[in-house]
């Protein structure tokens, strides 16, 4: 079982560089495998841009893998996104994990100049183009529906070959099949319940068998929003407040977190493990770095030893 931790990227005022650097150093000391950020390009929550945040985090760490989940890649130019991913992978000496998604009908595609009716085709072609850009070929030729490229030079290439591990964020059966076809892992959304995650995991396993893929080559993970507190009611209130900051009044968001005493959180994480997770991304939603640090310490000392 692999346990990763979120990287604080909330910036409501002056960026707490010292606090985040100390947090990252401590995450490595505690033995977390990876640290992850998320993307929210538009919205009321002041989250720092993910790849830029990871480039900064690369300079503050030595062993911690660095992940983003998920980039809605449809809203990015594929070649520019491929170049940004390559940069972070090289700056971190090959420690990057990349989560991607095509988005869904609720995304504000028009704000990014993307036609909603074509986002699935753009997503698939964009991923194909990014993989071509990351390939060993110094010059690429690509003929797709949206891009026509001939003998285009692209350098440098990522450290990790053939490219950094690609995690898919998905929930619909067709999207989960696409994850198995094109990706290296599936990361269940923090905004989904453990029960929904179990259903998604079952579909992924069916697709691994149908597509004749080795399950050991495809990692299944889950982001879990959580708070541990000796007062279970206070823990519940803290995590719901955090979810409201990120998701607003999203329907059903109150059903997704794990919270309570250390024993409550252990029980909730065991359910996530039993639902099929081989990697769990622990994500406190504190109001500042100090609160997230306190949660990380408690999780490492009081929760993880019981799992």
Backbone as CSV, one residue per row, in Angstrom:
resi,resn,N_x,N_y,N_z,CA_x,CA_y,CA_z,C_x,C_y,C_z
1,UNK,0.855,-1.193,0.000,0.000,0.000,0.000,0.886,1.237,0.000
2,UNK,0.642,2.137,-0.929,1.421,3.367,-1.056,0.588,4.538,-0.537
3,UNK,1.201,5.352,0.301,0.515,6.536,0.810,1.235,7.790,0.339
4,UNK,0.474,8.663,-0.321,0.961,9.955,-0.767,0.231,11.036,0.007
5,UNK,0.696,12.268,-0.119,0.121,13.386,0.631,-0.054,14.570,-0.301
6,UNK,-1.054,15.377,-0.038,-1.256,16.582,-0.842,-0.214,17.640,-0.489
7,UNK,0.086,18.502,-1.445,0.980,19.639,-1.233,0.127,20.891,-1.088
8,UNK,0.286,21.658,-0.023,-0.518,22.877,0.122,-0.278,23.831,-1.046
9,UNK,-1.337,24.256,-1.699,-1.205,25.218,-2.795,-2.209,26.360,-2.680
10,UNK,-2.883,26.410,-1.530,-3.792,27.515,-1.254,-2.971,28.766,-0.972
11,UNK,-3.281,29.847,-1.671,-2.517,31.085,-1.502,-3.481,32.264,-1.439
12,UNK,-3.994,32.492,-0.236,-4.958,33.568,-0.048,-4.305,34.899,0.256
13,UNK,-2.995,34.909,0.400,-2.281,36.146,0.703,-0.868,36.038,0.179
14,UNK,0.098,36.194,1.051,1.504,36.039,0.674,1.889,34.571,0.756
15,UNK,2.509,34.051,-0.303,2.868,32.641,-0.353,3.829,32.303,0.786
16,UNK,3.480,31.286,1.579,4.283,30.869,2.725,5.365,29.900,2.251
17,UNK,6.390,30.442,1.622,7.444,29.610,1.046,8.150,28.783,2.112
18,UNK,8.487,29.397,3.238,9.185,28.670,4.294,8.319,27.546,4.852
19,UNK,7.042,27.842,5.031,6.136,26.832,5.574,5.955,25.650,4.639
20,UNK,5.793,25.919,3.349,5.605,24.825,2.388,6.891,24.025,2.228
21,UNK,8.031,24.710,2.220,9.302,23.983,2.116,9.489,23.059,3.315
22,UNK,9.187,23.539,4.518,9.296,22.702,5.716,8.315,21.530,5.648
23,UNK,7.140,21.779,5.111,6.125,20.726,4.945,6.652,19.637,4.015
24,UNK,7.240,20.021,2.894,7.770,19.056,1.930,8.932,18.262,2.519
25,UNK,9.808,18.950,3.233,10.928,18.265,3.885,10.420,17.229,4.881
26,UNK,9.411,17.610,5.645,8.857,16.697,6.633,8.127,15.530,5.967
27,UNK,7.456,15.774,4.852,6.786,14.690,4.123,7.788,13.623,3.705
28,UNK,8.964,14.054,3.260,10.014,13.093,2.904,10.503,12.346,4.145
29,UNK,10.697,13.071,5.246,11.170,12.435,6.477,10.189,11.389,6.989
30,UNK,8.902,11.650,6.808,7.870,10.737,7.289,7.671,9.538,6.379
31,UNK,8.278,9.560,5.212,8.235,8.406,4.325,7.111,8.388,3.317
32,UNK,6.433,9.517,3.110,5.416,9.540,2.070,6.081,9.335,0.712
33,UNK,5.411,8.604,-0.159,5.983,8.291,-1.468,5.912,9.476,-2.412
34,UNK,4.790,10.190,-2.393,4.607,11.294,-3.333,3.822,12.435,-2.734
35,UNK,3.955,13.597,-3.358,3.177,14.778,-2.995,2.441,15.270,-4.226
36,UNK,1.168,15.617,-4.074,0.325,15.934,-5.227,-0.348,17.298,-5.088
37,UNK,-0.577,17.909,-6.247,-1.362,19.134,-6.341,-2.549,18.877,-7.269
38,UNK,-3.421,19.862,-7.368,-4.581,19.752,-8.248,-4.651,20.982,-9.142
39,UNK,-5.511,20.920,-10.148,-5.681,22.047,-11.057,-7.065,22.655,-10.897
40,UNK,-7.114,23.974,-10.793,-8.370,24.712,-10.826,-8.060,26.058,-11.472
41,UNK,-8.038,26.051,-12.805,-7.608,27.243,-13.541,-8.535,28.422,-13.327
42,UNK,-9.826,28.148,-13.210,-10.787,29.218,-12.946,-11.656,28.797,-11.765
43,UNK,-12.055,29.768,-10.989,-12.851,29.471,-9.813,-12.480,30.402,-8.668
44,UNK,-13.263,30.373,-7.599,-13.050,31.313,-6.496,-11.930,30.930,-5.550
45,UNK,-11.472,29.673,-5.579,-10.448,29.226,-4.640,-9.068,29.611,-5.148
46,UNK,-8.269,30.327,-4.349,-6.951,30.781,-4.809,-5.895,29.673,-4.735
47,UNK,-5.912,28.781,-5.733,-4.938,27.699,-5.805,-3.852,28.058,-6.802
48,UNK,-2.589,27.908,-6.408,-1.485,28.163,-7.322,-1.487,27.136,-8.448
49,UNK,-1.087,27.544,-9.643,-1.087,26.669,-10.814,-0.233,25.430,-10.549
50,UNK,-0.698,24.250,-10.939,-0.087,23.000,-10.479,1.320,22.719,-10.981
51,UNK,1.575,22.811,-12.273,2.912,22.471,-12.766,3.954,23.480,-12.295
52,UNK,3.564,24.731,-12.203,4.475,25.737,-11.671,4.781,25.447,-10.198
53,UNK,3.747,25.019,-9.462,3.944,24.664,-8.057,4.884,23.470,-7.926
54,UNK,4.746,22.489,-8.804,5.601,21.308,-8.744,7.036,21.625,-9.148
55,UNK,7.204,22.561,-10.082,8.564,22.970,-10.441,9.269,23.568,-9.232
56,UNK,8.535,24.365,-8.452,9.098,24.937,-7.224,9.366,23.834,-6.199
57,UNK,8.421,22.894,-6.060,8.580,21.812,-5.096,9.759,20.910,-5.446
58,UNK,10.066,20.785,-6.737,11.191,19.936,-7.148,12.498,20.422,-6.542
59,UNK,12.616,21.741,-6.403,13.846,22.311,-5.843,13.917,22.149,-4.329
60,UNK,12.797,21.800,-3.701,12.742,21.686,-2.240,12.810,20.243,-1.769
61,UNK,12.867,19.294,-2.705,12.794,17.880,-2.351,13.873,17.087,-3.070
62,UNK,14.088,15.867,-2.590,15.077,14.995,-3.213,14.494,13.656,-3.642
63,UNK,13.579,13.113,-2.844,13.057,11.770,-3.112,11.576,11.758,-3.446
64,UNK,10.830,12.702,-2.926,9.373,12.702,-3.054,8.957,12.770,-4.519
65,UNK,8.121,11.814,-4.937,7.556,11.935,-6.272,6.564,13.098,-6.271
66,UNK,6.393,13.726,-7.408,5.578,14.934,-7.519,4.475,14.703,-8.542
67,UNK,3.238,14.857,-8.105,2.125,14.543,-8.986,1.109,15.661,-9.099
68,UNK,0.405,15.673,-10.222,-0.724,16.576,-10.419,-1.909,15.742,-10.862
69,UNK,-3.047,15.966,-10.226,-4.260,15.231,-10.574,-5.478,16.113,-10.299
70,UNK,-6.236,16.365,-11.315,-5.880,16.046,-12.701,-5.811,17.330,-13.503
71,UNK,-4.967,17.280,-14.552,-4.967,18.337,-15.549,-6.081,18.039,-16.540
72,UNK,-6.978,18.985,-16.743,-7.981,18.818,-17.795,-7.282,19.191,-19.103
73,UNK,-6.659,18.203,-19.706,-5.736,18.478,-20.811,-6.434,19.047,-22.029
74,UNK,-7.751,18.843,-22.144,-8.501,19.426,-23.250,-8.418,20.952,-23.241
75,UNK,-8.207,21.525,-22.076,-8.175,22.976,-21.947,-6.773,23.550,-22.150
76,UNK,-5.823,22.696,-22.544,-4.442,23.117,-22.763,-4.033,22.831,-24.206
77,UNK,-3.108,23.629,-24.726,-2.487,23.293,-25.993,-1.592,22.078,-25.770
78,UNK,-1.750,21.002,-26.554,-0.997,19.769,-26.285,0.512,19.937,-26.315
79,UNK,1.033,20.696,-27.264,2.482,20.846,-27.362,3.034,21.678,-26.205
80,UNK,2.314,22.720,-25.824,2.768,23.519,-24.688,2.674,22.735,-23.391
81,UNK,1.612,21.944,-23.240,1.477,21.125,-22.035,2.562,20.058,-21.994
82,UNK,2.849,19.441,-23.130,3.916,18.442,-23.186,5.253,19.054,-22.790
83,UNK,5.521,20.278,-23.250,6.781,20.942,-22.912,6.847,21.265,-21.422
84,UNK,5.721,21.682,-20.821,5.699,21.993,-19.390,5.913,20.730,-18.556
85,UNK,5.278,19.635,-18.956,5.457,18.357,-18.268,6.921,17.914,-18.361
86,UNK,7.501,18.039,-19.544,8.908,17.676,-19.725,9.795,18.504,-18.805
87,UNK,9.520,19.795,-18.709,10.338,20.667,-17.867,10.309,20.222,-16.411
88,UNK,9.119,19.935,-15.875,9.024,19.528,-14.473,9.668,18.161,-14.262
89,UNK,9.509,17.271,-15.228,10.144,15.959,-15.094,11.661,16.089,-15.076
90,UNK,12.201,16.968,-15.892,13.651,17.161,-15.916,14.130,17.907,-14.669
91,UNK,13.391,18.914,-14.241,13.781,19.658,-13.038,13.770,18.769,-11.798
92,UNK,12.898,17.774,-11.789,12.804,16.868,-10.644,13.635,15.605,-10.841
93,UNK,14.367,15.538,-11.947,15.194,14.361,-12.266,14.355,13.086,-12.326
94,UNK,13.180,13.215,-12.986,12.367,12.033,-13.248,11.463,11.612,-12.119
95,UNK,10.855,12.584,-11.407,9.988,12.238,-10.271,8.534,12.633,-10.490
96,UNK,8.141,12.916,-11.726,6.808,13.457,-11.985,5.788,12.371,-12.326
97,UNK,4.575,12.518,-11.776,3.393,11.747,-12.163,2.367,12.736,-12.705
98,UNK,1.717,12.381,-13.806,0.795,13.301,-14.461,-0.603,12.694,-14.537
99,UNK,-1.553,13.329,-13.878,-2.946,12.921,-13.984,-3.663,13.802,-14.992
100,UNK,-4.441,13.172,-15.870,-5.153,13.922,-16.902,-6.612,13.491,-16.976
101,UNK,-7.410,14.357,-17.545,-8.823,14.065,-17.774,-9.296,14.911,-18.939
102,UNK,-10.299,14.414,-19.621,-10.883,15.197,-20.710,-11.872,16.225,-20.218
103,UNK,-12.252,16.140,-18.948,-13.269,17.043,-18.429,-14.647,16.430,-18.619
104,UNK,-15.651,17.229,-18.460,-17.024,16.756,-18.619,-17.925,17.883,-19.065
105,UNK,-19.202,17.577,-19.154,-20.142,18.551,-19.678,-20.262,19.824,-18.875
106,UNK,-19.862,19.767,-17.591,-19.997,20.947,-16.738,-18.826,21.911,-16.871
107,UNK,-17.755,21.509,-17.568,-16.582,22.371,-17.707,-16.903,23.596,-18.559
108,UNK,-16.243,24.705,-18.241,-16.457,25.941,-18.992,-15.508,25.966,-20.201
109,UNK,-15.773,25.079,-21.155,-14.904,24.953,-22.316,-14.812,26.257,-23.101
110,UNK,-15.907,27.001,-23.124,-15.923,28.226,-23.920,-14.907,29.244,-23.408
111,UNK,-14.591,29.192,-22.123,-13.606,30.124,-21.572,-12.208,29.860,-22.120
112,UNK,-11.999,28.662,-22.654,-10.693,28.276,-23.185,-10.708,28.120,-24.708
113,UNK,-11.809,28.542,-25.329,-11.901,28.467,-26.783,-12.058,27.064,-27.317
114,UNK,-12.630,26.171,-26.503,-12.812,24.776,-26.918,-14.299,24.503,-27.123
115,UNK,-14.641,23.884,-28.235,-16.025,23.518,-28.508,-16.397,22.309,-27.655
116,UNK,-17.475,22.423,-26.916,-17.854,21.360,-25.995,-18.115,20.050,-26.726
117,UNK,-18.662,20.127,-27.938,-19.000,18.917,-28.675,-17.804,18.109,-29.131
118,UNK,-16.606,18.701,-29.079,-15.423,17.995,-29.589,-14.412,17.663,-28.499
119,UNK,-14.792,17.817,-27.214,-13.758,17.726,-26.186,-13.192,16.317,-26.041
120,UNK,-13.993,15.286,-26.286,-13.462,13.928,-26.169,-12.441,13.657,-27.274
121,UNK,-12.773,14.052,-28.492,-11.845,13.857,-29.609,-10.578,14.679,-29.404
122,UNK,-10.723,15.898,-28.888,-9.549,16.733,-28.618,-8.679,16.116,-27.525
123,UNK,-9.317,15.545,-26.517,-8.572,14.916,-25.440,-7.730,13.746,-25.950
124,UNK,-8.356,12.858,-26.701,-7.657,11.675,-27.194,-6.539,12.049,-28.156
125,UNK,-6.832,12.954,-29.081,-5.798,13.363,-30.035,-4.683,14.137,-29.327
126,UNK,-5.063,14.968,-28.357,-4.050,15.728,-27.632,-3.083,14.822,-26.896
127,UNK,-3.603,13.752,-26.276,-2.731,12.811,-25.580,-1.807,12.101,-26.565
128,UNK,-2.334,11.733,-27.708,-1.514,11.092,-28.734,-0.395,12.017,-29.196
129,UNK,-0.720,13.298,-29.354,0.287,14.264,-29.784,1.339,14.475,-28.696
130,UNK,0.920,14.530,-27.436,1.888,14.689,-26.346,2.835,13.495,-26.286
131,UNK,2.302,12.304,-26.456,3.166,11.122,-26.444,4.159,11.157,-27.608
132,UNK,3.717,11.672,-28.745,4.633,11.817,-29.881,5.737,12.816,-29.545
133,UNK,5.347,13.910,-28.871,6.343,14.922,-28.502,7.351,14.370,-27.502
134,UNK,6.922,13.440,-26.659,7.814,12.844,-25.655,8.638,11.685,-26.203
135,UNK,8.344,11.260,-27.412,9.009,10.082,-27.970,10.485,10.347,-28.224
136,UNK,11.206,9.293,-28.566,12.642,9.420,-28.827,12.944,10.138,-30.135
137,UNK,11.930,10.314,-30.967,12.147,10.958,-32.260,12.487,12.437,-32.073
138,UNK,13.605,12.912,-32.629,13.960,14.331,-32.489,13.039,15.253,-33.279
139,UNK,12.392,14.717,-34.300,11.453,15.489,-35.110,10.200,14.634,-35.299
140,UNK,9.037,15.255,-35.219,7.804,14.472,-35.317,6.934,14.971,-36.471
141,UNK,6.195,14.041,-37.031,5.172,14.330,-38.032,3.868,13.787,-37.479
142,UNK,2.833,14.604,-37.490,1.568,14.216,-36.868,0.419,14.759,-37.709
143,UNK,-0.475,13.877,-38.118,-1.634,14.276,-38.901,-2.892,13.805,-38.176
144,UNK,-3.588,14.751,-37.562,-4.800,14.441,-36.830,-5.964,15.282,-37.318
145,UNK,-7.031,15.232,-36.567,-8.222,16.023,-36.917,-8.000,17.502,-36.643
146,UNK,-7.256,17.812,-35.572,-7.091,19.199,-35.152,-5.691,19.752,-35.423
147,UNK,-4.714,18.877,-35.661,-3.338,19.321,-35.871,-2.731,18.613,-37.070
148,UNK,-2.001,19.385,-37.870,-1.240,18.848,-38.999,0.195,19.345,-38.845
149,UNK,1.102,18.445,-38.507,2.488,18.816,-38.245,3.418,17.968,-39.103
150,UNK,4.417,18.605,-39.662,5.384,17.892,-40.500,6.805,18.235,-40.083
151,UNK,7.555,17.195,-39.710,8.987,17.316,-39.428,9.265,18.419,-38.407
152,UNK,8.529,18.370,-37.286,8.629,19.406,-36.254,9.680,19.009,-35.226
153,UNK,10.726,19.825,-34.997,11.746,19.471,-34.000,11.243,19.734,-32.584
154,UNK,11.428,18.758,-31.700,11.003,18.911,-30.311,12.094,18.388,-29.387
155,UNK,12.619,19.265,-28.583,13.635,18.955,-27.572,13.409,19.891,-26.387
156,UNK,13.770,19.472,-25.159,14.308,18.174,-24.763,13.195,17.171,-24.541
157,UNK,13.565,15.986,-24.089,12.613,14.922,-23.787,12.570,14.682,-22.276
158,UNK,11.477,14.091,-21.775,11.421,13.788,-20.337,12.502,12.807,-19.920
159,UNK,12.863,12.850,-18.651,13.809,11.881,-18.104,13.189,10.482,-18.119
160,UNK,11.935,10.379,-17.658,11.259,9.087,-17.588,10.832,8.655,-18.990
161,UNK,11.121,7.403,-19.321,10.815,6.891,-20.637,9.779,5.786,-20.542
162,UNK,8.823,5.773,-21.479,8.732,6.664,-22.640,8.172,8.051,-22.302
163,UNK,7.657,8.187,-21.077,7.133,9.468,-20.597,6.802,9.296,-19.119
164,UNK,6.556,10.373,-18.381,6.127,10.232,-16.989,4.853,9.400,-16.899
165,UNK,4.667,8.661,-15.807,3.439,7.874,-15.644,2.202,8.754,-15.793
166,UNK,1.239,8.239,-16.555,0.009,8.983,-16.825,-1.143,8.334,-16.069
167,UNK,-1.725,9.092,-15.168,-2.882,8.658,-14.398,-4.133,9.288,-15.004
168,UNK,-5.183,8.530,-15.093,-6.442,9.053,-15.610,-7.406,9.325,-14.469
169,UNK,-8.072,10.462,-14.563,-9.230,10.722,-13.732,-10.456,10.456,-14.580
170,UNK,-11.337,9.566,-14.125,-12.482,9.168,-14.943,-13.540,8.539,-14.054
171,UNK,-14.761,8.459,-14.582,-15.836,7.787,-13.860,-16.771,7.027,-14.801
172,UNK,-17.017,7.558,-16.000,-17.893,6.889,-16.960,-17.209,5.632,-17.495
173,UNK,-17.973,4.575,-17.770,-17.372,3.330,-18.269,-16.482,3.519,-19.489
174,UNK,-16.901,4.325,-20.454,-16.072,4.542,-21.639,-14.773,5.260,-21.275
175,UNK,-14.841,6.191,-20.340,-13.636,6.904,-19.904,-12.689,5.981,-19.155
176,UNK,-13.247,5.066,-18.363,-12.415,4.111,-17.639,-11.754,3.131,-18.609
177,UNK,-12.470,2.740,-19.665,-11.859,1.892,-20.689,-10.728,2.625,-21.390
178,UNK,-10.929,3.921,-21.614,-9.891,4.746,-22.244,-8.673,4.856,-21.321
179,UNK,-8.916,4.916,-20.023,-7.812,4.983,-19.062,-6.931,3.744,-19.164
180,UNK,-7.551,2.585,-19.249,-6.790,1.345,-19.357,-6.056,1.281,-20.694
181,UNK,-6.678,1.791,-21.738,-6.085,1.737,-23.080,-4.880,2.653,-23.208
182,UNK,-4.946,3.829,-22.591,-3.922,4.847,-22.839,-3.072,5.207,-21.621
183,UNK,-3.466,4.770,-20.430,-2.804,5.262,-19.227,-1.985,4.225,-18.486
184,UNK,-1.406,4.684,-17.388,-0.593,3.838,-16.516,-1.239,3.654,-15.148
185,UNK,-2.343,4.369,-14.905,-3.003,4.258,-13.622,-4.331,4.987,-13.641
186,UNK,-5.156,4.686,-12.650,-6.449,5.343,-12.459,-6.474,5.917,-11.062
187,UNK,-6.788,7.203,-10.947,-6.883,7.859,-9.647,-8.319,8.299,-9.421
188,UNK,-8.990,7.636,-8.490,-10.357,8.008,-8.166,-10.417,9.407,-7.579
189,UNK,-11.409,10.149,-7.982,-11.527,11.544,-7.572,-11.824,11.663,-6.079
190,UNK,-11.290,12.713,-5.478,-11.626,12.992,-4.094,-13.087,13.331,-3.919
191,UNK,-13.712,13.805,-4.979,-15.127,14.188,-4.925,-16.061,13.007,-5.145
192,UNK,-15.521,11.787,-5.215,-16.354,10.591,-5.334,-16.328,9.816,-4.023
193,UNK,-17.407,9.135,-3.730,-17.494,8.350,-2.504,-16.693,7.057,-2.637
194,UNK,-16.439,6.423,-1.516,-15.755,5.133,-1.539,-16.588,4.108,-2.297
195,UNK,-17.905,4.164,-2.145,-18.781,3.221,-2.849,-18.675,3.400,-4.358
196,UNK,-18.675,4.650,-4.817,-18.533,4.899,-6.253,-17.166,4.448,-6.744
197,UNK,-16.133,4.698,-5.931,-14.787,4.266,-6.293,-14.727,2.751,-6.469
198,UNK,-15.385,2.010,-5.604,-15.404,0.551,-5.723,-16.032,0.125,-7.046
199,UNK,-17.093,0.816,-7.458,-17.730,0.506,-8.749,-16.781,0.815,-9.900
200,UNK,-16.083,1.936,-9.831,-15.145,2.307,-10.885,-13.982,1.314,-10.953
201,UNK,-13.513,0.879,-9.781,-12.413,-0.079,-9.733,-12.812,-1.398,-10.381
202,UNK,-14.043,-1.832,-10.153,-14.515,-3.080,-10.761,-14.501,-2.975,-12.281
203,UNK,-14.909,-1.826,-12.803,-14.890,-1.623,-14.257,-13.459,-1.631,-14.777
204,UNK,-12.562,-0.962,-14.049,-11.153,-0.940,-14.464,-10.602,-2.357,-14.533
205,UNK,-10.892,-3.172,-13.537,-10.383,-4.542,-13.524,-10.958,-5.352,-14.682
206,UNK,-12.226,-5.134,-14.994,-12.823,-5.817,-16.141,-12.128,-5.400,-17.433
207,UNK,-11.815,-4.113,-17.549,-11.151,-3.615,-18.752,-9.710,-4.131,-18.850
208,UNK,-9.023,-4.239,-17.729,-7.669,-4.793,-17.750,-7.683,-6.211,-18.307
209,UNK,-8.680,-6.987,-17.899,-8.796,-8.353,-18.416,-9.203,-8.350,-19.887
210,UNK,-10.160,-7.500,-20.235,-10.655,-7.480,-21.615,-9.580,-7.012,-22.583
211,UNK,-8.777,-6.028,-22.158,-7.730,-5.495,-23.022,-6.399,-6.248,-22.871
212,UNK,-6.416,-7.297,-22.078,-5.249,-8.162,-21.861,-4.050,-7.331,-21.404
213,UNK,-4.269,-6.574,-20.336,-3.194,-5.803,-19.716,-2.826,-6.407,-18.380
214,UNK,-1.555,-6.402,-18.084,-1.061,-6.914,-16.811,-1.507,-5.963,-15.695
215,UNK,-2.339,-6.427,-14.745,-2.791,-5.536,-13.667,-1.650,-4.928,-12.862
216,UNK,-0.525,-5.609,-12.783,0.598,-5.080,-12.009,1.246,-3.873,-12.676
217,UNK,0.942,-3.652,-13.954,1.495,-2.504,-14.677,0.568,-1.299,-14.641
218,UNK,-0.558,-1.418,-13.925,-1.568,-0.360,-13.902,-1.988,-0.147,-12.453
219,UNK,-1.679,1.039,-11.912,-1.938,1.319,-10.495,-3.314,1.952,-10.309
220,UNK,-4.023,1.495,-9.307,-5.322,2.064,-8.953,-5.170,2.838,-7.647
221,UNK,-5.555,4.095,-7.668,-5.419,4.941,-6.494,-6.676,5.737,-6.227
222,UNK,-6.699,6.426,-5.091,-7.856,7.231,-4.706,-7.403,8.430,-3.894
223,UNK,-7.839,9.614,-4.286,-7.674,10.801,-3.443,-8.736,10.764,-2.353
224,UNK,-8.314,10.966,-1.114,-9.253,10.950,0.006,-9.127,12.261,0.771
225,UNK,-10.189,13.029,0.787,-10.247,14.222,1.628,-10.529,13.767,3.059
226,UNK,-9.755,14.280,4.009,-9.895,13.749,5.366,-9.407,14.738,6.419
227,UNK,-9.919,14.539,7.621,-9.465,15.281,8.796,-9.514,14.345,9.991
228,UNK,-8.450,14.352,10.771,-8.417,13.581,12.006,-8.432,14.551,13.184
229,UNK,-9.287,14.253,14.159,-9.432,15.117,15.328,-9.993,14.259,16.454
230,UNK,-9.578,14.534,17.681,-10.109,13.770,18.811,-11.603,13.989,18.992
231,UNK,-12.099,15.111,18.483,-13.527,15.419,18.511,-14.078,15.113,17.113
232,UNK,-14.855,14.044,16.980,-15.342,13.614,15.666,-16.220,14.663,15.002
233,UNK,-17.050,15.342,15.775,-17.924,16.365,15.194,-17.105,17.534,14.676
234,UNK,-16.091,17.935,15.430,-15.230,19.020,14.969,-14.462,18.611,13.709
235,UNK,-14.025,17.363,13.642,-13.348,16.871,12.445,-14.274,16.975,11.233
236,UNK,-15.515,16.581,11.431,-16.502,16.648,10.343,-16.713,18.087,9.881
237,UNK,-16.830,18.996,10.808,-17.042,20.395,10.452,-15.835,20.972,9.716
238,UNK,-14.645,20.595,10.142,-13.423,21.120,9.507,-13.305,20.652,8.060
239,UNK,-13.564,19.381,7.809,-13.390,18.881,6.443,-14.513,19.382,5.531
240,UNK,-15.718,19.528,6.048,-16.799,20.068,5.220,-16.515,21.516,4.861
241,UNK,-15.979,22.294,5.804,-15.594,23.675,5.501,-14.553,23.694,4.378
242,UNK,-13.570,22.797,4.449,-12.557,22.729,3.415,-13.131,22.359,2.066
243,UNK,-14.042,21.404,2.049,-14.671,20.998,0.790,-15.492,22.135,0.197
244,UNK,-16.150,22.903,1.039,-16.930,24.048,0.551,-16.022,25.083,-0.109
245,UNK,-14.815,25.259,0.418,-13.891,26.219,-0.184,-13.500,25.813,-1.602
246,UNK,-13.391,24.511,-1.836,-12.947,24.030,-3.136,-14.112,23.772,-4.087
247,UNK,-15.194,23.178,-3.576,-16.279,22.710,-4.440,-17.571,23.505,-4.310
248,UNK,-17.587,24.497,-3.432,-18.812,25.260,-3.266,-19.940,24.384,-2.745
249,UNK,-21.100,24.486,-3.367,-22.278,23.730,-2.938,-22.523,22.519,-3.831
250,UNK,-21.472,21.922,-4.318,-21.580,20.747,-5.176,-22.428,19.673,-4.504
251,UNK,-23.401,19.155,-5.241,-24.321,18.166,-4.689,-23.580,16.903,-4.282
252,UNK,-23.848,16.430,-3.072,-23.284,15.174,-2.593,-21.875,15.254,-2.053
253,UNK,-21.275,16.448,-2.035,-19.881,16.551,-1.615,-19.724,16.203,-0.132
254,UNK,-20.784,16.338,0.653,-20.697,16.005,2.082,-20.513,14.511,2.315
255,UNK,-20.776,13.694,1.290,-20.714,12.244,1.454,-19.332,11.663,1.188
256,UNK,-18.385,12.479,0.713,-17.122,11.906,0.233,-15.993,11.840,1.271
257,UNK,-15.942,12.706,2.288,-14.725,12.707,3.118,-14.689,11.588,4.147
258,UNK,-13.488,11.365,4.656,-13.248,10.495,5.813,-12.832,11.415,6.954
259,UNK,-13.458,11.274,8.097,-13.132,12.180,9.200,-13.459,11.531,10.524
260,UNK,-12.911,12.134,11.594,-13.215,11.674,12.932,-11.959,11.430,13.736
261,UNK,-12.080,10.585,14.727,-10.949,10.213,15.563,-9.972,9.380,14.732
262,UNK,-8.751,9.161,15.240,-7.829,8.290,14.495,-8.445,6.945,14.136
263,UNK,-9.210,6.366,15.053,-9.840,5.076,14.779,-10.872,5.193,13.662
264,UNK,-11.622,6.303,13.628,-12.596,6.532,12.563,-11.903,6.627,11.206
265,UNK,-10.796,7.350,11.172,-10.083,7.557,9.918,-9.443,6.252,9.448
266,UNK,-8.901,5.473,10.378,-8.358,4.156,10.021,-9.444,3.302,9.374
267,UNK,-10.609,3.297,9.962,-11.715,2.509,9.434,-12.102,2.980,8.023
268,UNK,-12.158,4.298,7.837,-12.510,4.822,6.517,-11.476,4.502,5.464
269,UNK,-10.201,4.577,5.831,-9.138,4.277,4.864,-9.062,2.785,4.563
270,UNK,-9.395,1.951,5.539,-9.461,0.510,5.268,-10.544,0.210,4.239
271,UNK,-11.644,0.942,4.299,-12.707,0.756,3.317,-12.234,1.151,1.923
272,UNK,-11.439,2.222,1.849,-10.883,2.632,0.554,-9.920,1.561,0.040
273,UNK,-9.087,1.040,0.923,-8.171,-0.040,0.544,-8.946,-1.260,0.053
274,UNK,-9.984,-1.636,0.792,-10.757,-2.820,0.423,-11.537,-2.609,-0.878
275,UNK,-11.783,-1.355,-1.220,-12.465,-1.045,-2.481,-11.537,-1.170,-3.685
276,UNK,-10.236,-1.340,-3.415,-9.320,-1.593,-4.524,-8.141,-0.668,-4.654
277,UNK,-7.972,0.279,-3.738,-6.879,1.241,-3.869,-5.547,0.618,-3.483
278,UNK,-4.560,0.767,-4.336,-3.181,0.388,-4.033,-2.354,1.619,-3.668
279,UNK,-2.870,2.783,-3.989,-2.268,4.054,-3.590,-3.372,4.941,-3.047
280,UNK,-3.126,5.562,-1.910,-4.082,6.504,-1.333,-3.410,7.859,-1.205
281,UNK,-4.025,8.855,-1.807,-3.559,10.232,-1.716,-4.340,10.916,-0.598
282,UNK,-3.668,11.132,0.518,-4.285,11.746,1.685,-4.321,13.259,1.494
283,UNK,-5.501,13.847,1.611,-5.636,15.268,1.284,-6.415,16.015,2.369
284,UNK,-5.711,16.525,3.383,-6.360,17.453,4.315,-6.706,18.747,3.575
285,UNK,-7.655,19.456,4.074,-8.057,20.717,3.435,-8.036,21.828,4.471
286,UNK,-6.863,22.073,5.029,-6.730,23.106,6.037,-6.799,24.502,5.457
287,UNK,-6.886,25.470,6.331,-6.950,26.862,5.900,-5.575,27.448,5.641
288,UNK,-4.523,26.746,6.095,-3.155,27.223,5.864,-2.194,26.047,5.960
289,UNK,-0.911,26.313,5.706,0.097,25.262,5.707,0.233,24.636,7.094
290,UNK,0.150,25.444,8.138,0.312,24.931,9.497,-0.764,23.896,9.817
291,UNK,-1.987,24.139,9.404,-3.071,23.198,9.675,-2.863,21.900,8.887
292,UNK,-2.434,22.003,7.631,-2.146,20.804,6.849,-0.969,20.036,7.440
293,UNK,0.023,20.756,7.940,1.184,20.111,8.563,0.745,19.334,9.808
294,UNK,-0.106,19.935,10.612,-0.601,19.254,11.813,-1.343,17.973,11.440
295,UNK,-2.133,18.030,10.368,-2.848,16.843,9.915,-1.883,15.766,9.409
296,UNK,-0.881,16.170,8.644,0.097,15.212,8.129,0.800,14.491,9.272
297,UNK,1.180,15.230,10.306,1.861,14.640,11.450,0.968,13.621,12.161
298,UNK,-0.284,13.972,12.355,-1.201,13.069,13.044,-1.486,11.827,12.207
299,UNK,-1.633,12.008,10.917,-1.870,10.859,10.043,-0.692,9.888,10.103
300,UNK,0.529,10.434,10.043,1.719,9.589,10.063,1.902,8.881,11.400
301,UNK,1.549,9.550,12.489,1.800,8.997,13.823,0.669,8.107,14.330
302,UNK,-0.570,8.460,13.998,-1.716,7.810,14.645,-2.569,6.960,13.718
303,UNK,-2.454,7.173,12.410,-3.347,6.475,11.470,-2.604,5.440,10.630
304,UNK,-1.566,5.868,9.927,-0.901,4.971,8.985,-0.283,3.731,9.624
305,UNK,0.250,3.812,10.868,0.791,2.589,11.465,-0.254,1.479,11.653
306,UNK,-1.536,1.845,11.618,-2.593,0.851,11.793,-3.097,0.277,10.476
307,UNK,-2.495,0.707,9.369,-2.963,0.250,8.049,-1.943,-0.686,7.400
